[in-house]
Amino acid sequence: MWKYLLFLAPIVLTGCQVNFSSVLEDIPGLRSSDRAPLMMKAIALGQQTYYQNQGYFANSLQGLSGHLNLETDSYQYAIKTEGETAQTVFITATAKTDDLRSYSGVMTVGKNEGGVVLMANLCPTDTPSKIPPLLSSTPVPGQGLKCPPGSTPVR
């Protein structure tokens, strides 16, 4: 699956106007269940680049450099920022069918002695669900961002 993300990374980082959902639909052998985590990671890469350039996260998918389709046959994607200056962003992929897992991701910015630190987590539900996991943007001391019960982090 990572080889597909590597294919998308240059598109996200260069700001090409591409519909990622269409690109993912055209990859031979890519299962519906593999598209959501790739799309989530592509959105996260776009958000990271946006943050590096602007100092805050984009508050809509249209605010990112690529054209991202908010809805496919299998998933509904959404983002929501938190904080006055959008220092935290939540990304969700809500399954539209009973046989797929839903996903939630969070990216948040913290500060330490060395400067700004980006923390991120992506959690799919452990079983098929039409409800994405409810993530917290507050890290657990010494452990970072955690997935809630019923979900497991993507590595």
Residue pairs with C-beta under 8 A, 6 or more apart in sequence:
1 34
1 37
1 38
4 24
4 27
4 30
4 34
4 38
5 38
5 41
5 42
5 45
8 20
8 23
8 38
8 41
8 42
8 45
9 42
9 45
11 18
11 20
11 23
11 66
12 42
12 45
12 46
12 49
12 64
12 65
12 66
13 45
13 49
15 65
15 66
16 65
16 66
17 65
17 66
17 67
18 66
18 67
19 66
19 67
19 68
19 69
20 39
20 42
20 66
20 67
20 68
20 69
21 35
21 39
21 68
21 69
21 72
22 69
24 30
24 35
24 38
24 39
25 35
25 72
30 38
32 73
32 74
32 100
33 100
33 101
35 72
35 74
35 75
36 74
36 75
36 93
36 95
36 100
36 101
36 103
36 124
37 93
37 103
37 122
37 124
37 154
39 68
39 75
39 77
39 93
40 77
40 91
40 93
40 103
40 105
40 122
41 122
42 66
42 68
43 61
43 64
43 68
43 77
43 79
43 91
43 105
44 91
44 105
44 107
44 120
44 122
46 58
46 64
46 65
46 66
46 68
47 57
47 58
47 64
47 79
47 89
47 91
47 107
48 107
48 118
49 65
50 57
50 58
50 63
50 64
50 65
51 57
51 107
51 109
51 118
55 85
56 81
56 85
56 86
56 87
57 81
57 86
57 87
57 88
57 89
57 107
58 64
58 79
58 81
58 86
58 89
59 79
59 80
59 81
59 86
59 89
60 79
61 68
61 70
61 77
61 78
61 79
62 68
68 77
69 77
70 76
70 77
70 78
71 77
73 96
74 95
74 96
74 97
74 100
75 93
75 94
75 95
75 96
75 100
76 93
76 94
76 96
77 91
77 92
77 93
77 94
78 91
78 92
78 94
79 89
79 90
79 91
79 92
80 89
80 90
81 88
81 89
81 90
82 88
82 89
82 90
82 108
82 137
87 108
87 109
88 106
88 107
88 108
88 109
88 137
89 106
89 107
89 108
90 104
90 105
90 106
90 135
90 137
91 103
91 104
91 105
91 106
91 107
92 102
92 103
92 104
92 105
92 132
93 102
93 103
93 104
93 132
94 102
94 130
94 131
94 132
95 101
95 102
95 128
95 129
95 130
96 130
98 128
98 130
99 128
100 128
101 124
101 125
101 126
101 127
101 128
101 129
102 124
102 125
102 129
102 130
102 131
102 132
102 133
103 122
103 123
103 124
103 125
103 132
103 133
103 154
104 122
104 123
104 132
104 133
104 134
104 135
104 151
105 120
105 121
105 122
105 123
105 135
106 120
106 121
106 135
106 136
106 137
106 145
107 118
107 119
107 120
108 118
108 119
108 120
108 137
108 139
108 145
109 116
109 117
109 118
109 119
110 116
110 117
110 119
110 139
111 117
119 139
119 144
119 145
120 145
121 135
121 144
121 145
121 146
121 147
121 153
122 153
122 154
123 133
123 135
123 147
123 148
123 151
123 152
123 153
123 154
124 133
124 151
124 152
124 154
125 131
125 132
125 133
125 150
125 151
126 150
126 151
126 152
127 150
133 147
133 148
133 150
133 151
134 148
135 145
135 147
135 148
136 145
136 146
136 148
137 145
139 145
139 146
140 146
147 153
